[in-house]
């Protein structure tokens, strides 16, 4: 059986498939893993531990060694993506009392603020250049719950104790320090991150009931469409403004598969989000799938548009030269 091949063909499969397996068990066989010991550690109670491991590996991939222009464009895309997400989240919180069309402030913020890194690197690698791909060095800050928590606290949308914030960023900081001190450590942990993701997704699924999918699924699809259209337009404009082609901006219009773990992490830090965390997880997962389909289409469309423009410019230049020669 080619199980792995099937899983990897699903958009965000290493996160999405184990997540739904965990939800299935929790919904129909809730006591299956509740037998104590190592088996129960793979249920929802083990989620915080595995999340901590994941945050450490994320930290090891963050590097401070990058070209200045690449850093500027990376910060620009980060600001555009996260800034747009923050504005939308604030609008939902203050104009719609925290929910619009079944979408919570938490779901909107998480889905719109975190780019699918693997997809971004693949798309910019094929249709962009090395500088486009290199902008993800800065964008990787989006990964994990810390940035979402920081923004929620800063905007007054959440009340999270400072020690809890430190506990979230500590594994990332330690990983970043080690990753920048030793390239071999960086490569080792970065290459083994995919091993952690299915376990993180499975334990997360153990905290969610599939019944929530029925009510949260369609709003999640709408959320995915919003992510592609809104963040796509904003990020393309920002990339062009900073001297890029717009390819990196288009490739950033997605939701990271790993972001499905963020709503529950935020709910652990601020229990006021606990009632909406399960639905938000399903909605973010739906956005992951929708953007995995549409972001490559948007990037390819923008790439073809650039190609047509570049072909047209020499032709127009030639016509002008011919007209000038004729007049002479």
KAGIBEL-V319834 format. One record per pair of residues at least 24 apart in sequence whose C-alpha atoms are under 10 Angstrom apart, sorted by the first residue. I is the first residue (numbers start at 1). J is the second residue. D is the distance in Angstrom with one decimal. If there is no record, write none. Layout:
i={I,I}
j={J,J}
d={D,D}
This chain:
i={10,10,11,11,11,11,11,11,11,11,11,12,12,12,12,12,12,12,12,12,12,12,13,13,13,13,14,14,14,14,14,14,14,14,14,14,14,15,15,15,15,15,15,15,15,15,15,15,15,15,15,15,15,15,15,16,16,16,16,16,16,16,16,16,16,16,16,16,17,17,17,17,18,18,18,18,18,18,18,18,18,18,19,19,19,19,19,19,19,19,19,19,19,19,19,19,19,19,19,20,20,20,20,20,20,20,20,20,20,21,21,21,21,21,21,22,22,22,22,22,22,22,22,22,22,22,23,23,23,23,23,23,23,23,23,23,23,23,23,24,24,24,24,24,24,25,25,25,25,25,25,26,26,26,26,26,26,26,27,27,27,27,27,27,27,28,28,30,30,30,33,40,41,42,42,42,42,42,42,43,43,43,43,43,43,43,43,44,44,44,44,44,44,44,44,44,45,45,45,45,46,46,46,46,46,46,47,47,47,47,47,47,47,47,47,47,47,47,48,48,48,48,48,48,49,49,50,50,50,50,50,50,50,51,51,51,51,51,51,51,51,51,51,51,51,51,51,52,52,52,52,52,52,52,53,53,53,53,53,53,53,54,54,54,54,54,54,54,54,54,54,54,54,54,55,55,55,55,55,55,55,55,55,55,55,55,55,56,56,56,56,56,56,56,56,56,56,56,56,56,56,57,57,57,57,57,57,57,57,57,57,57,57,57,57,57,57,57,58,58,58,58,58,58,58,58,58,58,58,58,58,58,59,59,59,59,59,59,59,59,59,59,59,59,59,59,59,59,59,59,59,60,60,60,60,60,60,60,60,60,60,60,60,60,60,60,60,60,60,60,61,61,61,61,61,61,61,61,61,61,61,61,61,61,61,61,61,61,62,62,62,62,62,62,62,62,62,62,62,62,62,62,62,62,63,63,63,63,63,63,63,63,63,63,64,64,64,64,64,64,65,65,66,66,66,66,66,67,67,67,69,69,69,69,69,69,70,70,70,70,70,70,70,70,70,70,70,71,71,71,71,71,71,71,72,72,72,72,72,73,73,73,73,73,73,73,73,73,73,73,73,73,73,73,73,74,74,74,74,74,74,74,74,74,74,74,74,74,74,75,75,75,75,75,75,76,76,76,76,76,76,76,76,76,77,77,77,77,77,77,77,77,77,77,77,77,77,77,77,78,78,78,78,78,78,78,78,78,78,78,78,78,78,79,79,79,79,80,80,80,80,80,80,80,80,80,80,80,81,81,81,81,81,81,81,81,81,81,81,81,81,81,81,81,81,82,82,82,82,82,82,82,82,82,82,82,82,83,83,83,83,83,83,84,84,84,84,84,84,84,84,85,85,85,85,85,85,85,85,85,85,86,86,86,86,86,86,86,88,89,89,89,90,90,90,90,93,94,98,99,100,101,101,101,101,101,101,102,102,102,102,102,102,102,102,102,102,103,103,103,103,103,103,103,103,103,103,103,104,104,104,104,104,104,104,105,105,105,105,105,106,106,106,106,106,106,106,106,106,106,106,106,106,106,106,107,107,107,107,107,107,107,107,107,107,107,107,107,107,107,107,107,108,108,108,108,108,108,108,108,108,109,109,109,109,109,109,110,110,110,110,110,110,110,110,110,110,110,110,110,110,110,110,110,110,111,111,111,111,111,111,111,111,111,111,111,111,111,111,111,111,111,111,111,111,111,111,112,112,112,112,112,112,112,112,112,112,112,112,112,112,113,113,113,113,113,113,113,113,113,113,113,113,113,114,114,114,114,114,114,114,114,114,114,114,114,114,114,114,114,114,115,115,115,115,115,115,115,115,115,115,115,115,115,115,115,115,115,116,116,116,116,116,116,116,116,116,116,116,116,116,116,116,116,117,117,117,117,117,117,117,117,117,118,118,119,119,119,119,119,119,119,119,120,120,120,120,120,120,120,120,120,120,120,120,121,121,121,122,122,123,123,123,123,123,123,123,123,123,124,124,124,124,124,124,124,125,126,127,127,127,127,127,127,127,127,128,128,128,128,128,128,128,128,129,129,129,131,131,132,132,132,132,132,132,132,132,133,133,133,134,135,135,136,136,139,141,142,142,143,143,143,143,144,144,144,144,144,144,144,144,144,144,145,145,145,145,145,145,145,145,145,146,146,146,146,146,148,148,148,149,149,149,149,149,149,152,158,158,158,158,158,158,158,159,159,159,159,160,160,160,160,160,160,161,161,164,164,164,165,167,168,168,168,197,197,197,198,200,200,201,201,201,201,203,204,204,204,204,204,204,204,205,205,205,205,205,207,207,207,208,208,208,208,208,208,209,209,209,210,210,210,211,212,212,212,212,212,212,212,213,213,213,213,213,213,213,214,214,215,215,215,216,216,216,216,216,216,216,216,217,217,217,217,217,217,217,217,218,218,218,218,219,219,219,219,219,219,219,220,220,220,220,220,220,220,220,220,220,220,220,221,221,221,221,221,221,221,221,221,222,222,222,222,223,223,223,223,223,223,223,223,224,224,224,224,224,224,224,224,224,224,224,224,224,224,224,224,225,225,225,225,225,225,225,226,226,226,226,227,227,227,227,227,227,227,227,227,227,228,228,228,228,228,228,228,228,228,228,228,228,229,229,229,229,229,229,232,232,232,233,236,236,245,245,245,246,246,246,246,247,247,247,247,247,247,247,248,249,249,250,250,250,250,250,250,250,250,250,251,251,251,251,251,251,251,252,252,252,253,253,253,253,253,253,253,254,254,254,254,254,254,254,254,254,254,255,255,255,255,255,255,255,255,255,255,256,256,256,256,256,256,256,257,257,257,257,257,257,257,257,258,258,258,259,259,259,260,260,260,260,260,261}
j={289,292,119,257,285,288,289,290,291,292,293,116,118,119,255,256,257,258,285,288,289,292,198,257,288,289,194,195,196,197,198,199,200,201,202,257,258,194,196,197,198,199,200,201,202,204,205,256,257,258,259,260,261,285,288,197,198,201,202,205,257,258,260,282,285,286,288,289,198,201,202,205,197,198,199,200,201,202,203,204,205,206,197,198,199,200,201,202,203,204,205,206,207,208,260,261,281,282,285,201,202,204,205,206,208,209,210,282,285,201,202,203,205,206,210,199,201,202,203,204,205,206,207,208,209,210,201,202,203,204,205,206,207,208,209,210,211,212,213,205,206,208,209,210,211,202,205,206,208,209,210,203,205,206,207,208,209,210,205,206,207,208,209,210,211,209,210,206,207,209,206,203,203,199,200,202,203,204,206,199,200,202,203,204,205,206,207,200,201,202,203,204,205,206,207,208,203,204,206,207,199,200,202,203,204,206,199,200,201,202,203,204,205,206,207,261,264,265,200,203,204,264,265,268,200,203,196,197,199,200,201,203,204,144,145,168,171,196,197,199,200,201,203,204,261,262,265,167,168,169,170,171,172,200,171,172,175,193,196,197,200,144,171,172,189,192,193,194,195,196,197,199,200,258,143,144,145,146,168,169,170,171,172,173,174,175,193,168,169,170,171,172,173,174,175,176,178,179,189,190,193,171,172,174,175,176,179,185,186,187,188,189,190,191,192,193,194,196,140,141,143,144,171,172,173,175,176,179,186,189,190,193,140,141,143,144,169,170,171,172,173,174,175,176,177,178,179,180,186,189,190,171,172,173,174,175,176,177,178,179,180,181,182,183,185,186,187,188,189,190,137,140,141,172,175,176,177,178,179,180,183,185,186,187,188,189,190,191,136,137,138,139,140,141,172,173,175,176,177,178,179,180,186,190,137,138,140,176,177,179,180,181,183,186,137,138,176,177,179,180,137,180,131,134,135,137,138,131,134,135,131,134,135,242,243,244,130,131,132,133,134,135,136,137,138,242,244,131,134,135,136,137,138,139,135,138,239,242,243,131,132,134,135,136,138,139,238,239,240,241,242,243,244,248,249,131,132,133,134,135,136,137,138,139,140,239,242,248,249,135,136,137,138,139,141,135,138,139,235,238,239,241,242,249,135,136,138,139,231,234,235,236,237,238,239,242,248,249,252,113,114,115,135,136,138,139,140,141,142,235,238,249,252,113,139,235,238,113,231,232,233,234,235,236,237,238,239,249,112,113,114,115,139,142,227,230,231,232,234,235,238,249,252,253,254,109,110,112,113,114,115,139,142,147,148,151,231,109,112,113,151,231,234,109,112,113,227,230,231,234,235,109,110,111,112,113,114,148,227,230,231,110,112,113,148,151,152,155,112,152,155,157,152,155,156,157,157,157,157,276,219,216,218,219,220,222,223,215,216,217,218,219,220,276,279,280,283,216,218,219,220,222,223,276,279,280,283,284,219,273,276,277,279,280,283,152,157,273,276,280,148,152,157,262,263,264,266,267,273,276,277,279,280,281,284,220,223,259,260,262,263,276,277,278,279,280,281,282,283,284,285,287,220,223,224,226,227,280,283,284,287,148,151,152,263,280,284,142,143,144,145,147,148,255,256,259,260,261,262,263,266,280,281,283,284,220,223,224,226,227,254,255,256,257,259,260,262,263,280,281,283,284,285,286,287,288,291,223,224,226,227,228,230,231,253,254,255,256,259,284,287,139,142,143,147,148,227,231,252,253,254,255,256,259,139,140,141,142,143,144,145,147,148,252,253,254,255,256,257,258,259,139,140,141,142,143,231,251,252,253,254,255,256,257,258,259,288,291,140,142,143,251,252,253,254,255,256,257,258,259,288,291,292,295,142,143,251,252,254,255,256,257,258,256,257,251,252,254,255,256,292,295,296,247,248,249,250,251,252,253,254,256,295,296,299,248,251,252,251,296,247,248,250,251,252,295,296,299,300,247,248,249,250,251,252,299,248,300,247,248,251,299,300,302,303,304,244,245,246,247,248,251,299,303,245,247,248,244,248,239,244,245,246,247,248,249,251,247,248,251,248,248,249,248,252,252,172,256,259,256,258,259,262,168,169,172,256,258,259,260,261,262,265,169,259,261,262,263,264,265,266,269,170,172,262,265,266,262,263,266,262,265,266,267,269,270,266,266,267,269,270,271,272,273,269,270,271,272,266,267,268,269,270,271,269,270,268,269,270,269,269,265,266,269,257,258,261,258,258,261,257,258,260,261,261,260,261,262,264,265,278,281,260,261,278,281,282,264,277,278,264,277,278,279,281,282,278,279,282,278,279,282,279,276,278,279,280,281,282,283,278,279,280,281,282,283,286,279,282,279,282,283,278,279,280,281,282,283,284,286,279,280,282,283,284,285,286,287,282,283,286,287,279,280,282,283,284,286,287,279,280,281,282,283,284,285,286,287,288,289,290,283,284,285,286,287,288,289,290,291,283,286,287,290,255,283,284,286,287,288,290,291,253,254,255,283,284,285,286,287,288,289,290,291,292,293,294,295,253,254,287,290,291,294,295,253,254,287,291,252,253,254,255,287,288,290,291,294,295,252,253,254,255,287,290,291,292,293,294,295,298,253,254,291,294,295,298,295,298,299,298,299,302,302,303,306,299,302,303,306,298,299,300,301,302,303,306,299,299,302,295,296,297,298,299,300,301,302,303,295,296,297,298,299,300,302,295,296,299,291,292,294,295,296,298,299,287,288,289,290,291,292,293,294,295,296,284,285,286,287,288,289,290,291,292,295,284,285,287,288,289,291,292,284,285,286,287,288,289,291,292,284,285,288,284,285,288,284,285,286,287,288,285}
d={8.2,9.3,9.8,8.1,9.9,7.3,5.5,8.6,8.9,5.8,7.7,8.8,9.4,9.5,9.6,7.8,5.0,8.0,8.8,6.9,7.0,7.6,8.9,8.1,9.9,9.1,7.6,9.0,9.5,6.5,5.4,9.2,9.8,8.0,9.8,8.3,9.1,9.3,9.8,6.1,5.6,8.7,7.9,5.3,8.1,9.9,10.0,9.7,6.0,6.4,9.3,8.0,9.0,8.9,9.9,9.8,8.4,7.2,9.0,9.5,7.2,8.8,8.4,9.8,6.9,9.3,8.7,8.6,8.1,8.1,8.4,9.8,8.9,5.7,7.5,8.5,5.5,4.7,8.5,9.0,7.4,10.0,9.9,7.7,8.8,8.3,4.6,4.8,7.6,6.5,4.6,8.0,9.8,9.0,8.9,9.4,9.7,9.5,9.1,8.4,7.6,9.4,6.2,9.0,9.1,9.7,8.1,9.4,9.8,9.0,6.7,9.7,7.0,8.6,10.0,9.7,7.6,4.8,6.5,7.2,4.1,4.8,8.1,8.0,9.2,9.5,9.7,7.9,9.0,8.1,4.4,5.5,7.2,5.4,5.7,5.8,9.4,9.9,9.8,7.9,8.3,8.8,7.5,6.4,9.8,9.7,8.4,7.1,9.6,8.9,9.3,9.9,7.3,5.1,7.0,6.9,6.3,8.1,9.6,8.4,9.3,7.6,5.0,5.9,7.8,8.8,8.8,8.2,9.8,9.4,9.4,9.9,8.6,7.7,9.1,7.8,5.9,9.6,8.7,9.6,10.0,7.7,5.1,8.0,8.5,5.6,8.1,9.4,9.9,8.3,4.7,5.9,7.4,4.8,5.4,9.0,7.5,9.0,8.5,8.6,9.3,8.6,9.8,6.4,8.7,9.6,8.4,6.2,8.4,8.5,5.2,5.9,9.3,8.8,9.0,9.3,9.4,9.1,8.6,9.0,9.0,9.6,7.8,8.9,8.9,10.0,7.2,8.6,7.2,5.6,9.4,8.3,9.6,9.0,9.9,9.5,9.8,8.6,8.8,9.2,6.2,9.3,9.6,9.3,8.2,9.5,8.4,9.1,7.7,9.5,9.2,6.5,8.7,9.6,7.6,9.4,9.8,9.0,7.5,9.7,9.2,8.7,8.7,8.9,9.7,10.0,6.9,9.3,9.6,6.4,7.3,10.0,7.9,9.7,8.5,6.7,9.0,9.5,8.0,8.1,8.8,5.8,5.4,9.2,9.7,8.0,9.6,9.9,9.1,8.3,4.6,4.9,7.8,7.0,4.9,7.9,9.8,9.9,8.6,9.8,9.5,8.4,7.5,9.6,6.3,8.5,9.0,9.9,8.3,9.9,9.3,5.5,6.1,9.2,8.2,6.1,9.8,9.1,8.1,8.9,7.4,8.1,8.8,6.5,9.5,7.2,7.9,9.7,9.7,8.5,7.4,7.8,9.0,8.8,9.3,9.9,9.1,9.4,7.2,4.2,6.1,7.1,4.3,4.3,7.9,8.5,7.3,9.5,9.0,9.5,9.2,9.5,7.4,8.4,7.9,4.3,4.5,7.2,6.4,4.2,7.3,9.6,9.4,9.2,7.6,5.2,8.3,9.2,6.8,6.9,8.2,8.2,10.0,9.5,7.9,6.8,9.9,9.6,6.4,8.3,9.5,9.6,6.0,7.9,10.0,8.1,6.2,9.8,9.5,6.4,7.8,9.5,7.0,7.8,8.9,9.3,8.3,5.6,8.8,9.9,7.1,7.6,8.7,9.9,6.7,8.4,9.7,7.1,8.9,7.3,5.9,9.6,9.8,9.3,8.2,8.7,9.1,10.0,10.0,7.3,9.0,8.4,9.7,7.7,8.8,7.7,9.2,8.7,8.7,9.5,8.4,10.0,9.0,8.8,9.1,9.9,9.4,5.9,7.7,9.0,6.3,5.4,9.0,8.6,8.7,9.9,9.7,9.4,8.2,6.3,9.0,7.7,6.5,9.5,8.3,8.9,9.9,7.7,9.9,8.9,8.5,9.3,6.2,9.4,8.8,9.7,8.3,6.5,9.4,9.2,6.0,8.0,7.6,9.2,9.6,9.5,8.6,9.5,7.8,4.2,6.3,7.1,5.1,6.0,9.3,8.8,9.7,9.2,9.8,7.9,9.2,9.3,6.1,7.0,9.8,9.2,9.3,9.2,8.3,6.4,7.1,9.1,7.5,9.6,8.1,9.0,8.7,7.2,9.7,8.8,5.8,8.5,9.5,6.5,6.6,9.4,8.3,6.8,7.8,8.4,9.1,9.2,9.2,8.9,7.2,5.3,8.7,8.2,7.5,8.6,9.8,9.9,9.2,9.6,9.0,9.0,9.0,9.2,7.6,9.7,9.9,6.3,5.8,9.3,9.0,6.7,9.2,9.2,7.0,5.6,7.8,8.3,9.1,9.2,9.5,9.3,6.0,8.7,7.5,6.5,9.5,9.2,7.9,8.2,9.9,8.2,9.4,7.3,4.7,7.7,9.7,9.7,7.9,9.0,9.0,9.2,9.1,9.9,9.5,8.1,9.7,9.7,9.8,9.0,7.6,7.8,9.7,8.1,6.9,7.8,9.3,5.2,7.8,8.1,5.1,5.4,9.2,9.8,8.8,9.4,8.2,9.5,8.6,8.0,9.0,7.5,8.6,8.8,8.7,9.2,10.0,9.1,9.3,8.0,9.6,8.0,7.7,9.6,9.6,9.8,9.2,9.8,9.5,6.5,9.8,9.1,9.7,8.1,7.0,9.7,9.0,6.1,8.8,10.0,8.9,9.4,9.4,8.0,9.9,6.3,7.6,9.2,7.8,9.2,8.4,7.4,7.7,9.8,9.9,9.5,7.0,9.0,8.5,6.8,9.4,9.8,8.8,9.5,9.2,8.9,8.8,9.1,9.4,9.1,6.6,9.9,8.5,9.4,7.7,7.8,7.7,9.8,6.6,9.3,9.5,8.6,8.5,10.0,9.3,9.3,7.2,8.5,8.1,9.8,8.1,4.6,7.2,8.9,6.6,6.1,9.8,9.6,9.4,7.2,9.6,9.4,8.8,8.3,8.9,8.1,9.9,7.2,9.4,9.1,9.5,10.0,9.6,9.6,10.0,9.5,8.4,9.6,6.9,8.3,9.3,6.6,8.1,9.6,7.0,7.3,10.0,8.7,9.3,9.9,7.2,9.3,7.6,7.6,9.6,7.2,8.2,5.4,7.7,9.5,7.1,8.2,9.5,9.8,9.1,9.5,8.3,5.4,8.5,9.5,6.7,7.8,9.9,8.4,8.5,8.3,5.5,8.7,8.9,7.2,8.3,7.6,6.5,9.3,9.9,9.0,9.0,10.0,6.8,8.9,9.0,8.1,8.9,8.8,9.8,9.4,8.9,7.5,8.9,9.1,8.4,8.5,8.9,5.3,6.2,8.3,9.8,9.5,9.4,8.7,9.1,7.5,5.6,5.6,9.0,8.9,6.7,7.6,8.1,10.0,7.3,7.9,10.0,8.5,5.6,6.8,5.2,5.1,5.0,8.7,9.7,8.8,9.6,9.9,9.4,9.8,9.0,8.8,7.3,8.4,5.8,5.4,3.6,6.5,8.2,8.7,8.3,9.0,8.4,9.8,9.8,8.8,9.3,8.3,9.0,9.1,6.8,9.1,9.8,8.5,9.5,7.5,8.6,8.3,9.8,8.7,7.8,8.7,8.1,9.7,7.5,9.4,8.9,5.1,6.1,8.8,8.3,9.7,9.1,9.0,9.8,9.0,8.3,9.6,9.0,9.6,8.3,8.3,9.2,6.3,9.5,9.2,7.0,7.4,8.5,6.7,6.2,9.6,9.3,6.8,9.6,8.8,9.9,9.9,7.2,9.2,9.6,8.1,7.7,9.7,6.6,9.5,9.7,8.2,9.1,6.0,7.2,9.5,9.7,8.4,9.7,9.0,9.1,8.9,9.1,9.5,7.7,8.7,9.0,7.3,5.4,8.9,9.4,9.7,7.3,9.7,9.6,7.8,10.0,9.0,9.1,9.1,9.7,9.5,9.4,8.1,7.9,7.3,9.2,8.9,9.3,9.1,9.8,7.7,6.7,9.6,8.0,6.4,8.9,8.9,8.0,8.1,5.1,7.9,9.2,6.5,6.6,9.9,10.0,9.2,8.9,9.2,8.6,8.2,9.3,7.9,9.5,9.3,6.6,10.0,8.4,9.1,9.5,9.2,9.9,9.2,6.7,9.5,8.1,8.5,8.5,6.4,9.3,8.8,9.0,9.9,9.7,6.0,5.7,9.3,7.9,8.6,9.5,6.5,9.4,8.1,9.9,9.2,10.0,9.2,9.5,7.5,9.8,9.8,9.0,7.7,9.8,8.2,8.2,7.1,9.8,8.8,6.8,9.9,7.7,9.5,9.6,9.2,9.9,9.3,9.2,9.2,9.8,8.6,9.7,7.6,9.6,8.8,5.6,8.4,8.4,8.7,7.6,9.3,9.9,9.3,9.7,9.0,9.5,10.0,7.0,5.8,9.4,9.6,7.5,9.6,9.0,7.2,9.9,9.4,6.1,8.2,9.5,9.6,9.5,7.9,9.5,9.6,9.0,5.5,7.6,9.0,6.3,5.8,9.5,8.9,8.5,9.8,6.6,6.0,9.4,8.9,6.6,9.4,9.9,8.0,8.2,10.0,9.8,9.8,9.6,6.6,9.7,8.6,9.2,9.1,8.3,9.3,7.1,3.8,6.3,7.5,5.0,5.6,9.0,9.6,8.7,7.3,8.9,9.2,5.6,5.8,9.1,8.4,6.4,9.1,9.0,8.9,7.9,8.9,10.0,7.3,7.8,8.0,5.9,9.6,8.8,9.4,9.6,8.0,7.7,8.5,7.9,9.1,6.9,3.9,6.9,7.8,5.3,5.7,9.2,9.9,8.9,9.9,9.9,9.6,7.6,6.9,7.2,8.1,9.7,9.6,10.0,9.0,9.4,9.8,6.3,6.5,7.4,7.7,9.7,9.3,7.4,10.0,9.4,8.7,4.9,6.1,8.6,9.2,8.7,6.2,9.6,9.9,7.0,6.3,8.1,7.6,9.7,9.8,9.4,9.2,8.9,8.2,8.0,9.0,10.0,9.8,9.2,9.3,8.8,7.9,8.8,7.6,8.5,8.9,9.4,6.3,8.7,9.8,6.9,6.6,9.1,8.4,8.5,9.8,7.1,8.3,9.4,6.4,5.0,8.8,9.3,7.3,9.2,6.3,7.0,9.6,7.8,5.7,9.2,9.8,7.9,9.9,9.1,7.4,9.5,8.9,5.9,9.1,8.5,8.8,8.1,7.1,9.3,8.6,5.0,6.7,9.3,8.3,6.0,9.1,7.6,8.5,9.4,6.3,4.9,8.3,8.7,6.3,7.8,9.3,8.9,9.0,8.9,6.2,9.5,8.9,8.9,8.4,7.0,9.7,8.9,5.6,8.2,10.0,9.1,9.6,9.0,8.9,7.2,8.0,8.4,5.6,5.6,9.3,9.4,8.2,9.3}
